[in-house]
Amino acid sequence: MEYVPWASSDAIRKTMVGNKRRDTIPELAVRRLLHARGLRYRVDLAPLKGYRRRADVVFTRSKVAVFIDGCFWHGCAIHYRVPGTNAGYWEPKIARNVERDAETTVALIAAGWRVLRYWEHQKPVDIVEDIVRELGQHPRQRTLGRMIARFEELDFQQTPMGELTLRRRVEPSTGVEVFEVKLGEEFLMSSLFVVAEEELARLGLAAHDDPRDVMVGGLGLGYTAVAALADPRVTLLTVVETMPAVIGWHERKLLPASTALVDDPRTVLQLADFFALMRAEPERMWDAILVDIDHSTQHQLDPSHADLYTVEGLRSLARHLRPGGVFALWSDDPPEPGFVAHLSEVFASVESHIVPFDNFLTGGVSTNTVYVARL
């Protein structure tokens, strides 16, 4: 059998051989921060006797094993790419590494260890915060058997509005996988509670006799858009999103709603500023416009959004609706009388729906508001 070198050149071979098994730059950064927090740990240790798999950072007393995996060697879904040369060598090798990671996790969990896995692309400060939270949990509150870290940074982008981050985590009280979006230090949205986002679509479309052409302002995690697609009367759904990264998340199918959204032939994802579109002269008309962008009419993500919630802004939006068209808006605040008055100056009928949902975090019931206005 002809020998095929695993490295395409001597330089590549030297680079690969020179990669460290331990004390990588991400590991050292995490360890320094852990040490600064007063935590003590073991390094490059096999947690189980007789089992040679080693963890990068080990808290022996708490039985917590931390792995900081390299994106190439462990097959990161975001950054791993099959090498253009010698793919036949690298693909099975990386696949075996992924299998070994899963085997190691299962073995440690079976022995009573908690396994925290992170990628080298995650911020060291975020990794350390998660480790500290895990170590500080009361034993009865610990989520055993976790197959992924408490959170994983799926994407990070610099935008004109600030740092945009998509995170996935496991909610410790339920074991449910949660997807969250942060803009800077502010949480924009979460998949933990999506009842009102789905009700935005249901209530808005229910107010129209035949909503064929529908626009959704704000893509986010996609729950409003997918709920709109559940209405068989909808023949075209255009989702307007100002951030290319958010559209990219769905095109890469990183989110639970992504597949249903992008695989539906009725869906169009449009990169544009929704507020600028509403100010401009209409290029086409819509049966319904559903909006979930700002926290509320009083708390906008950007000051430039404020004019939409004035009488003049609503009149400008109404120009984009066909006769009998519907405008529906999600809000995190209770119904705001001043905004209802503005809507009433522009639309023939206006309703404020209070949408309740069980909130296990508070042990009670929380509410959002959905405004529905029809010409």
C-alpha positions in Angstrom: 0.0 0.0 0.0 1.3 3.4 -0.9 2.2 5.6 2.1 0.4 9.0 2.1 1.9 11.6 4.4 -0.6 12.9 6.9 0.9 16.4 6.6 0.9 18.2 3.3 4.3 19.8 3.9 7.2 19.7 6.3 6.1 23.1 7.7 2.6 21.9 8.4 4.0 18.8 10.1 6.1 20.9 12.4 3.1 23.1 13.2 0.9 20.2 14.1 3.6 18.4 16.1 4.3 21.6 17.9 0.7 22.0 19.2 0.6 21.6 23.0 -1.4 18.9 24.7 -1.5 21.0 27.8 -0.8 24.6 28.9 -2.4 26.0 25.8 -3.0 29.8 25.8 -6.8 29.4 26.5 -6.0 27.0 29.4 -3.5 29.3 30.9 -5.9 32.3 30.7 -8.6 30.3 32.5 -6.3 29.0 35.1 -4.9 32.5 35.9 -8.5 33.8 36.4 -9.5 30.9 38.6 -6.4 31.4 40.7 -7.2 35.1 41.0 -10.6 34.1 42.4 -8.9 32.1 45.1 -9.7 28.7 43.7 -7.2 25.9 43.8 -7.2 22.9 41.4 -5.1 20.2 39.8 -3.9 20.5 36.2 -3.7 17.8 33.5 -5.0 15.1 35.8 -6.9 11.8 35.1 -9.9 12.0 37.4 -10.4 8.3 37.5 -7.8 5.8 38.6 -7.0 3.4 35.9 -8.7 5.5 33.2 -6.1 7.4 31.2 -8.3 10.2 29.9 -7.1 13.5 31.4 -9.0 16.7 32.2 -7.4 20.2 31.8 -8.5 21.5 35.2 -9.7 19.2 38.0 -11.4 20.2 41.3 -10.9 16.9 43.2 -12.9 17.7 46.3 -15.9 18.9 44.3 -15.5 16.2 41.7 -15.6 18.7 38.8 -13.6 18.0 35.6 -13.1 20.9 33.2 -12.1 20.4 29.5 -11.1 23.3 27.3 -11.2 21.7 23.8 -9.4 23.0 20.8 -11.7 23.9 17.9 -9.8 21.9 15.3 -8.8 18.8 17.2 -12.3 18.3 18.8 -14.5 19.2 15.9 -16.0 22.6 16.9 -19.3 23.1 15.0 -18.4 26.7 14.3 -14.8 26.7 13.5 -13.8 23.2 12.4 -13.3 22.8 8.7 -12.1 19.6 7.0 -8.5 20.3 5.7 -8.3 20.6 1.9 -5.4 18.3 1.9 -5.4 14.7 3.2 -9.1 14.9 4.2 -9.2 11.1 4.2 -6.7 11.1 7.1 -8.1 14.0 9.1 -11.9 13.4 8.9 -11.8 10.0 10.7 -9.2 11.2 13.1 -11.3 14.2 14.3 -14.4 12.0 14.3 -12.6 9.6 16.7 -11.6 12.5 18.9 -15.2 13.6 19.2 -16.2 10.0 20.0 -13.5 9.8 22.7 -14.8 13.1 24.2 -18.3 11.6 24.5 -16.9 8.4 26.0 -14.9 10.3 28.5 -17.9 12.4 29.5 -20.1 9.4 30.0 -17.5 7.5 32.0 -16.9 10.5 34.4 -20.6 11.1 34.9 -21.1 7.4 35.7 -18.5 7.7 38.4 -20.2 10.7 39.9 -18.2 13.6 38.4 -19.6 16.7 36.9 -18.1 17.4 33.4 -17.8 21.0 32.1 -16.7 21.3 28.5 -15.8 24.5 26.8 -14.3 25.5 23.4 -11.1 27.5 23.1 -13.0 30.2 21.3 -15.1 31.1 24.4 -14.0 34.0 26.5 -11.9 32.9 29.5 -13.8 35.3 31.8 -17.2 33.7 30.8 -15.8 30.2 31.3 -14.5 31.1 34.8 -17.9 32.7 35.7 -19.6 29.5 34.8 -17.1 27.3 36.7 -17.5 29.5 39.8 -21.3 29.2 39.6 -21.0 25.4 39.3 -18.7 25.1 42.2 -20.9 27.3 44.4 -24.0 25.3 43.9 -25.6 23.4 46.8 -25.2 19.7 46.1 -29.0 19.3 45.8 -29.1 22.0 43.2 -26.4 20.4 41.0 -27.4 19.3 37.5 -25.7 15.9 37.2 -25.1 14.2 34.0 -24.6 17.3 31.9 -23.3 16.5 28.5 -22.4 20.1 27.7 -21.1 23.1 29.7 -23.6 25.3 31.5 -23.3 27.6 28.5 -21.6 27.6 25.2 -20.9 30.6 23.1 -22.2 29.7 19.6 -21.4 33.0 17.9 -19.9 36.4 18.7 -20.1 39.4 16.4 -19.2 43.1 16.6 -22.1 45.2 15.4 -22.8 48.9 15.2 -25.0 48.5 18.3 -22.4 46.6 20.3 -21.2 43.1 20.9 -23.8 40.5 19.8 -23.5 37.1 21.4 -25.5 33.9 20.9 -25.2 31.5 23.8 -26.6 28.0 24.6 -26.9 26.8 28.2 -28.6 24.3 30.3 -31.2 25.7 32.8 -30.1 24.0 36.1 -33.6 23.8 37.6 -35.1 22.0 34.7 -32.2 20.5 32.6 -33.8 22.3 29.5 -31.5 23.6 26.8 -31.8 27.4 26.5 -30.7 29.7 23.8 -30.0 33.4 24.7 -28.9 36.5 22.8 -27.0 39.3 24.4 -26.2 42.8 23.1 -23.3 44.0 25.2 -24.3 43.2 28.7 -28.0 43.3 28.0 -30.0 40.2 27.4 -32.2 40.7 24.3 -34.1 37.4 24.1 -34.2 33.9 25.5 -35.9 30.6 24.4 -36.8 30.0 28.0 -40.2 31.8 27.7 -41.6 32.1 24.1 -45.4 32.0 24.7 -45.9 35.7 24.0 -43.7 35.7 21.0 -45.8 32.9 19.5 -49.0 34.6 20.6 -47.9 37.7 18.7 -48.3 35.8 15.5 -51.4 33.9 16.5 -53.3 37.0 17.7 -52.1 39.2 14.9 -53.1 36.8 12.1 -56.4 35.9 13.8 -57.4 39.5 13.5 -57.2 39.4 9.7 -59.7 37.7 7.4 -57.1 36.4 4.9 -53.5 37.2 5.8 -51.6 36.0 2.8 -48.6 38.4 2.7 -47.1 38.9 6.1 -44.1 40.8 7.3 -42.3 40.1 10.6 -40.1 42.9 12.0 -37.2 41.3 13.9 -36.0 37.8 13.4 -34.5 37.0 16.8 -34.7 33.3 17.7 -37.4 32.8 15.1 -40.4 31.8 17.2 -42.8 34.5 16.0 -41.9 33.8 12.3 -42.4 30.0 12.7 -45.7 30.6 14.5 -46.8 32.7 11.6 -45.9 29.9 9.2 -48.1 27.6 11.1 -51.1 29.5 9.7 -51.9 27.8 6.4 -53.4 31.0 5.0 -49.9 32.6 4.8 -48.4 32.4 1.4 -45.4 34.7 1.8 -43.5 35.5 5.0 -40.9 38.2 4.8 -38.8 38.6 8.0 -36.8 41.8 8.2 -33.7 41.8 10.4 -31.0 44.5 10.6 -28.2 42.3 11.9 -26.5 40.0 9.4 -25.3 37.8 12.2 -28.8 36.9 13.2 -29.8 35.9 9.7 -26.6 33.8 9.6 -27.5 31.9 12.7 -30.7 30.7 11.1 -29.0 30.0 7.7 -26.5 27.8 9.6 -29.4 26.3 11.6 -27.9 27.0 15.0 -31.3 27.6 16.6 -34.2 25.2 17.4 -36.6 27.1 15.1 -34.1 27.5 12.2 -34.9 24.4 10.2 -38.7 25.0 10.1 -38.0 28.6 9.2 -35.4 28.5 6.4 -36.7 25.2 4.8 -40.2 26.6 4.3 -40.4 27.9 0.7 -42.7 30.7 1.9 -39.9 32.3 4.0 -37.8 35.3 2.8 -35.1 36.6 5.1 -34.5 40.3 4.3 -31.5 42.2 5.6 -32.8 45.7 6.3 -33.6 48.3 8.9 -37.2 47.7 9.7 -37.7 51.2 11.1 -36.2 52.8 8.0 -38.5 50.7 5.8 -41.5 52.0 7.7 -40.4 55.6 7.3 -39.9 55.1 3.5 -42.5 55.1 0.8 -44.0 51.6 0.5 -42.6 49.4 -2.2 -45.4 46.8 -1.7 -48.3 46.3 0.7 -48.8 43.8 3.4 -51.8 42.1 5.0 -50.2 42.0 8.4 -47.0 43.4 10.0 -45.9 41.7 13.2 -43.1 43.4 15.3 -40.9 42.1 18.1 -37.8 44.2 18.3 -37.8 46.6 21.2 -38.4 45.7 24.9 -41.5 47.9 24.8 -42.7 51.2 23.4 -40.9 53.0 26.3 -37.7 51.0 26.3 -36.1 50.8 22.9 -32.9 49.1 21.9 -31.8 52.2 20.0 -33.1 55.8 20.3 -33.7 55.9 16.5 -36.6 53.5 17.0 -38.7 55.9 19.2 -40.5 57.6 16.3 -42.4 54.4 15.3 -44.4 54.6 18.5 -45.7 58.1 17.9 -48.8 59.0 16.0 -46.8 60.1 12.9 -44.7 56.9 13.1 -47.8 54.7 13.2 -49.3 56.6 10.3 -46.2 56.0 8.3 -46.3 52.3 9.1 -50.0 52.1 8.2 -49.2 53.2 4.7 -47.5 49.8 4.2 -50.8 47.9 5.0 -53.6 47.0 2.7 -57.1 48.0 3.6 -58.2 46.0 6.6 -54.5 45.3 7.4 -53.2 44.4 10.9 -50.3 45.7 12.9 -49.4 43.7 16.0 -46.6 44.5 18.5 -45.0 42.5 21.3 -44.1 44.4 24.6 -42.5 43.3 27.8 -44.4 46.0 29.7 -48.1 46.1 30.7 -50.4 47.9 28.3 -49.4 51.6 28.1 -52.4 53.9 27.8 -50.6 56.6 25.9 -49.6 54.2 23.2 -53.1 52.7 23.0 -54.3 56.3 22.4 -51.8 56.8 19.6 -52.9 53.5 18.0 -56.5 54.6 18.2 -55.8 57.8 16.2 -54.5 55.7 13.3 -56.4 52.4 13.4 -60.1 51.6 13.3 -59.9 48.9 16.1 -57.3 48.4 18.8 -56.9 45.7 21.4 -54.3 45.1 24.1 -53.9 41.5 25.0 -52.2 40.5 28.2 -50.5 37.2 27.7 -49.8 35.2 30.9 -47.3 32.3 31.2 -46.0 30.2 34.0 -42.6 31.4 35.3 -40.8 28.6 37.2 -38.0 31.0 38.1 -40.4 33.1 40.2 -42.8 30.3 41.0 -45.7 32.5 39.7 -47.2 33.8 36.5 -45.6 36.5 34.4 -47.2 38.5 31.6 -46.3 40.2 28.3 -48.5 42.4 26.1 -49.5 42.0 22.5 -51.1 45.1 20.9 -53.3 44.3 17.9 -54.5 47.2 15.7 -56.6 46.9 12.4 -57.3 49.5 9.7 
